């Protein structure tokens, strides 16, 4: 086994200052941190969100102390991996909505992209969206709490909320600068909650004949959000 300490141990102050050596060390440390994040992602994908730091370190062929040095603890690793994963998640989901014309079609594209990204690795999804401190979806003030560690997830939900509010206003013919009723203005963020809850129930469901396909689920959720369940019951 390679010596896990060697590449992660800084040299003396003299070795890390001057002649660009400090910059090279910073670059090495950033690259090593990203490598550890990717190794942790691979392990959690295989073993599940409950994988211990010891298991993650063993699979990464290094020591647990190395992960503690870079991330502090498992919560720090969750935050770092969340930053990495949610950034890509956001790109796919927001991008899907922006590429689609028509309010209902855009909503469907966004829901489908969300489900597709989550289904790529349910273990990773549950690991990065779990938060032991608060639910950032229903408590936007959580971003102000540094212990929540959910800034990137909060920003993702914020951007989705803003986009869905704009789409909702357009769908209902509400002029720019005007607002819907106070209750209806809760719809955009509450809708994200429905997508998230339905998606997580689906991810955890056994893969039997009763489990809906991803396209069927995306279409159903879109219909629930735009027309309610009555239309589906009548069809």
C-alpha positions, 0 to 999 in steps of 0.5 A, a space after each residue: 500500500 502506498 504511504 497515504 501521508 506523504 502526498 498530503 503532508 506540507 513541507 517546511 515554511 521555507 519549502 512552501 514560500 518563494 519561487 512559486 512553491 507555495 502556489 504549487 503546494 496550493 494547487 497540489 492540495 486543491 487537486 488532492 482534495 478533488 481526487 478525494 471527493 471523487 473517491 468518496 463519491 465512488 465509495 458512497 455510490 457503491 456502499 450507500 449514504 451510510 458509508 463510514 469515514 473508515 470505509 471511505 478511506 479504505 476504498 480510497 486506499 488511504 487513511 481516515 486521518 487524510 480525509 479528516 485533514 481535508 474535510 474535518 469530519 463526515 459532515 465536512 465531506 458531505 458539504 464538499 461532495 454536495 458542492 461538487 454534485 449539486 453544481 452539476 445537478 443545477 446545470 442539468 435541471 435549470 438547463 432543461 427548463 431554459 431549453 424548452 418553450 411553453 410553461 407546462 413543457 418547461 416544467 415537465 423537462 425540469 421535473 424529468 431532469 431532476 428525476 434523471 439526475 437523482 436516479 443516476 445514483 440514489 446513494 449519492 443523492 441521499 447523501 448530499 441532500 441529507 441535512 442534520 441541521 434543518 430543511 433548507 427547502 422550508 427554512 430559507 434562513 438556513 443559508 445564514 446559519 454556517 452550521 447548516 452547510 447547505 449554501 449550494 443546495 439553498 442556492 439551487 432551490 432558490 434559483 428553481 423557485 425564482 424560475 418556477 415563479 416566473 413560469 407560473 406568472 406567465 402561465 396565469 397571465 400575471 403581468 410583470 411586477 404584479 403578484 398572485 395571491 399570498 397563498 399562490 405565491 407559496 406554490 413555486 417552492 412548495 412544488 419543489 417539495 412535491 417533486 422532491 418527495 415524490 422523487 425520493 419515494 420513487 427512488 426508494 420503491 422496489 423495482 417491481 411492475 408497480 413502480 412507475 417508469 421515470 417518464 410516467 412519473 415526470 408526466 404525472 408530477 407535472 400534471 399534479 402541479 398544473 392541473 391537480 389530480 382530478 384531470 388524471 382521475 377523469 382520463 
